[in-house]
Amino acid sequence: MAIDNETVRQIAYLARLGVEEDKLEETQREFNKILAWVEELGEVNTDNVEPLYSPFDEGMVLREDNVVEGKQSKAVLENAPEKEFGYFVVPKVVE
């Protein structure tokens, strides 16, 4: 399956990629290389290979759900370097 420039434009639009017109050919070649590699993977014989769902044989170990004392905001705020009106004070990150 080969990708043309129009398909590159459509993929770029859907993926919100900014591909400039002068980079379409290069991007097209890269996409075609990726597709060729994926087609190579399809040629691998996996008939006797079971799917791997997890690298661990055991299930996920969960901790016991214990009720703990809540509403400790005063104790938590004691560790804050700066606080105001019962909240952490942090530098402004959005202008």
Secondary structure, DSSP 8 states (H G I E B T S, - for coil): ----HHHHHHHHHHTT----GGGHHHHHHHHHHHHHHHHHHHTS--TT----S-S-SS--------------HHHHHTT-SSEETTEE-------
